[in-house]
Amino acid sequence: MTSGNLTSSAERLEHNAYSLAEDADSGAYARDADEFAEEARDFRRVAEDRSADVDDVRDAFRDLSREYHALRDEVDRSDDRSAERDLQPVTEAYLDVEREMRQLGGDRDRYAREDWRRDD
């Protein structure tokens, strides 16, 4: 039901999310990183599911979006430059998923923007 691009983006997001969760280990944002990685896995599974319809994918994206923003907020609060750098590949993959969702007719995440970058 979904495009190959969405599936590919979801796989990359899941990979980057689990890498971040491993790096977070016991940091201030570790719990959020773990929860986001699990949500990224769940989203990928829905995106790959041939029996899933557009509404299923939209619902999964809404859950993914909530977890992403919780993680991003926690990393911002940590004021840890290393954590911010580690989050960057996750953010880029998340934005790819968001773009694919727009093409699928999914909801645009009003919080994530392509120009989101932290000034170093």
C-alpha positions as CSV (number, residue, x, y, z in Angstrom):
1,M,0.0,0.0,0.0
2,T,2.9,2.4,0.7
3,S,5.6,3.6,-1.7
4,G,9.0,2.1,-1.7
5,N,10.4,5.5,-0.8
6,L,8.3,5.6,2.4
7,T,9.4,2.1,3.3
8,S,13.0,2.9,2.7
9,S,12.8,6.2,4.7
10,A,11.1,4.3,7.5
11,E,13.9,1.7,7.5
12,R,16.6,4.4,7.7
13,L,14.7,6.2,10.5
14,E,14.4,3.0,12.5
15,H,18.2,2.3,12.0
16,N,19.2,5.8,13.1
17,A,16.8,5.7,16.0
18,Y,18.2,2.5,17.4
19,S,21.7,3.9,16.9
20,L,20.8,7.0,18.9
21,A,19.2,4.8,21.6
22,E,22.4,2.8,21.9
23,D,24.5,6.0,22.1
24,A,22.1,7.6,24.7
25,D,22.8,4.7,27.0
26,S,22.0,6.3,30.4
27,G,21.9,10.0,29.4
28,A,19.0,12.4,30.2
29,Y,17.2,11.5,27.0
30,A,17.8,7.7,27.0
31,R,14.2,6.8,27.9
32,D,12.9,9.0,25.1
33,A,15.4,7.6,22.7
34,D,14.3,4.1,23.5
35,E,10.7,4.9,23.2
36,F,11.2,6.6,19.8
37,A,13.2,3.7,18.5
38,E,10.4,1.4,19.3
39,E,7.9,3.8,17.7
40,A,10.1,4.0,14.6
41,R,10.1,0.2,14.4
42,D,6.3,0.1,14.8
43,F,5.9,2.7,12.0
44,R,8.2,0.8,9.7
45,R,6.1,-2.3,10.2
46,V,2.9,-0.5,9.4
47,A,4.6,1.1,6.3
48,E,5.6,-2.3,5.1
49,D,2.3,-4.0,5.8
50,R,0.6,-4.7,2.6
51,S,-2.8,-4.9,4.3
52,A,-2.4,-1.5,6.0
53,D,-4.4,1.4,4.5
54,V,-3.6,5.1,4.4
55,D,-5.4,5.7,7.7
56,D,-3.3,3.0,9.4
57,V,-0.1,4.7,8.1
58,R,-1.4,8.2,9.1
59,D,-2.2,6.9,12.6
60,A,1.2,5.3,12.9
61,F,2.9,8.6,11.7
62,R,1.0,10.6,14.4
63,D,2.3,8.3,17.1
64,L,5.8,8.5,15.6
65,S,5.6,12.3,15.4
66,R,4.6,12.6,19.1
67,E,7.5,10.4,20.1
68,Y,10.0,12.3,17.9
69,H,9.0,15.7,19.4
70,A,9.3,14.3,22.9
71,L,12.8,13.1,22.1
72,R,13.8,16.3,20.4
73,D,12.5,18.4,23.3
74,E,14.4,16.2,25.8
75,V,17.6,16.5,23.8
76,D,17.1,20.3,23.6
77,R,16.6,20.4,27.4
78,S,19.8,18.4,27.9
79,D,21.8,21.2,26.4
80,D,24.3,18.5,25.3
81,R,26.0,19.4,22.1
82,S,27.0,15.7,21.5
83,A,23.3,14.6,21.9
84,E,22.3,17.3,19.5
85,R,24.8,16.1,16.9
86,D,23.7,12.5,17.5
87,L,20.1,13.5,16.9
88,Q,20.8,15.0,13.5
89,P,20.7,11.8,11.5
90,V,17.4,10.9,13.2
91,T,16.0,14.3,12.3
92,E,17.1,14.0,8.7
93,A,15.5,10.6,8.4
94,Y,12.3,11.8,10.2
95,L,12.0,14.7,7.7
96,D,12.3,12.2,4.8
97,V,9.5,10.2,6.3
98,E,7.5,13.4,6.7
99,R,8.0,14.3,3.0
100,E,6.9,10.8,2.0
101,M,3.8,11.1,4.2
102,R,2.9,14.4,2.4
103,Q,3.1,12.6,-0.9
104,L,1.0,9.8,0.4
105,G,-1.6,12.3,1.5
106,G,-0.7,12.1,5.2
107,D,-0.7,14.8,7.8
108,R,2.1,17.3,7.7
109,D,3.9,17.4,11.0
110,R,3.5,21.1,11.9
111,Y,6.5,21.0,14.3
112,A,9.3,19.5,12.2
113,R,10.7,21.8,9.5
114,E,13.4,21.1,7.0
115,D,15.3,24.1,8.1
116,W,15.4,22.9,11.7
117,R,19.1,23.2,12.6
118,R,20.7,24.2,15.8
119,D,23.3,26.9,15.5
120,D,26.6,25.7,16.8
